[in-house]
Amino acid sequence: MNKITLATIAILGAFGATNIAYAATTVICDSTSNSAAKNGTAPESGGASNFMVTAIQPKCSANVNLEGRDGANGSFYAVGANSAKGKSNFAGHTNGGAVAPLSQADGGVCTVPGGCTLAEATAAAGKATDAAAAAGGTGGSGSEESAPSE
């Protein structure tokens, strides 16, 4: 759990801070592709719709699922994460939303504890995208469900 939180905070910190309808979605870490620590997929960067100005090469711990999304016009970055061996989903965004576990009502507990999936990390990223919009974005949606409480 600490590795996921630290990796997600590092990704958010590297992207900086602060409208929505997400532009680009990147599966940064996929636990099903390899069970060892590895380089992750760098999010898109440098464009008008990208939050990142310069790409960084993320490192992924084994068993980590992490998805990131650019906000509209690159105004923020949102992430969702979990561990394939964990029981919780995490979400956060650069528009004032620190990385935190989702509440149980918002899908914070994985369907199979000890078996969290990339799809659940994707849903958490949708929650973070919605929360970023509610915190001052311009609209759009990462999911149809409610945003995480912060």
C-alpha positions in Angstrom: 0.0 0.0 0.0 2.8 2.5 0.8 4.5 1.8 -2.5 1.3 2.6 -4.4 0.8 5.8 -2.4 4.4 6.9 -2.9 4.4 6.0 -6.6 1.2 7.9 -7.2 2.3 10.9 -5.2 5.5 11.0 -7.1 3.6 10.9 -10.4 1.3 13.7 -9.3 4.3 15.7 -7.9 6.1 15.4 -11.2 3.1 16.8 -13.0 2.6 19.9 -10.8 -0.8 21.4 -10.1 -4.3 22.2 -11.4 -10.8 22.0 -16.3 -11.9 18.7 -17.5 -13.2 16.2 -20.0 -10.0 14.3 -19.9 -7.8 14.5 -23.0 -5.3 11.6 -22.8 -5.5 8.4 -20.7 -2.3 6.4 -20.0 -1.9 3.1 -18.4 1.3 3.9 -16.6 1.7 0.6 -14.7 0.0 -2.7 -15.4 0.6 -5.5 -13.0 -0.5 -8.1 -15.5 2.3 -7.3 -17.9 5.1 -8.4 -15.5 5.4 -9.4 -11.9 8.7 -7.6 -11.4 9.5 -3.9 -10.9 9.9 -2.2 -14.3 9.7 1.1 -16.2 6.2 2.4 -16.7 4.7 4.1 -19.7 5.3 7.8 -19.7 2.2 9.9 -20.1 1.9 12.1 -23.2 3.6 15.4 -22.8 4.5 18.7 -24.6 1.1 19.3 -26.3 -1.5 21.9 -25.5 -3.8 19.2 -24.1 -1.1 17.7 -21.9 -0.5 18.6 -18.2 3.2 17.4 -18.4 5.5 19.7 -20.3 8.4 17.2 -20.4 8.0 13.5 -20.2 9.5 11.5 -17.3 10.1 7.8 -17.2 8.1 6.4 -14.3 9.2 3.3 -12.4 6.6 0.7 -11.4 6.8 -1.6 -8.4 5.7 -5.1 -9.0 1.9 -5.7 -8.7 1.0 -2.0 -9.1 -1.8 -0.8 -11.4 -1.7 2.9 -12.2 -3.7 4.9 -14.7 -3.4 8.7 -15.4 -5.5 11.2 -17.3 -4.9 14.7 -18.6 -7.6 17.2 -17.9 -9.0 19.3 -20.7 -6.3 21.6 -22.2 -3.8 20.0 -19.8 -5.3 21.9 -16.9 -4.8 19.0 -14.4 -3.7 15.4 -14.1 -5.7 12.7 -12.3 -4.7 9.2 -11.3 -6.2 5.9 -10.0 -4.1 3.1 -8.5 -4.1 -0.1 -6.6 -2.0 -3.2 -5.9 -2.8 -6.6 -7.4 -2.1 -8.0 -4.0 -4.0 -5.3 -2.1 -7.6 -4.5 -1.1 -7.9 -0.8 -1.7 -8.2 1.6 -4.7 -6.6 5.0 -4.5 -7.3 8.3 -6.4 -5.9 11.8 -6.6 -5.4 14.8 -8.8 -3.3 17.9 -9.2 -6.3 20.2 -8.8 -6.1 20.1 -5.0 -6.9 16.4 -4.5 -4.2 14.5 -2.6 -3.8 10.8 -3.2 -6.1 8.9 -0.8 -8.0 5.7 -0.6 -11.5 5.9 -2.0 -14.4 5.5 0.4 -16.1 2.1 0.4 -19.2 3.7 -1.2 -17.0 5.1 -4.1 -15.5 1.7 -4.9 -12.5 1.9 -2.5 -12.5 -1.8 -1.7 -11.5 -4.1 -4.6 -14.0 -6.7 -5.7 -11.6 -9.5 -4.6 -9.3 -8.3 -1.8 -5.8 -9.4 -2.6 -6.8 -9.4 -6.3 -7.3 -5.7 -7.3 -7.4 -5.2 -11.1 -6.4 -2.6 -13.6 -10.1 -2.0 -14.4 -10.6 -1.0 -10.8 -7.6 1.4 -11.0 -9.2 2.8 -14.2 -12.5 3.4 -12.3 -10.5 5.1 -9.5 -8.9 7.4 -12.1 -12.5 8.3 -13.3 -13.4 9.2 -9.7 -10.3 11.4 -9.5 -11.2 13.1 -12.8 -14.7 13.8 -11.6 -13.2 15.2 -8.3 -10.8 17.5 -10.2 -13.8 18.8 -12.2 -15.7 19.5 -9.0 -12.7 21.3 -7.6 -12.7 23.8 -10.3 -12.6 22.1 -13.7 -14.7 23.0 -16.6 -17.0 20.0 -16.9 -16.8 16.6 -18.6 -16.6 13.4 -16.8 -14.3 10.5 -16.0 -17.1 8.4 -14.8 -20.8 8.5 -14.2 -20.4 7.9 -10.4 -19.8 10.3 -7.6 -16.4 11.8 -6.9 -14.3 10.7 -3.9 -14.6 12.6 -0.7 -11.5 14.6 0.2 
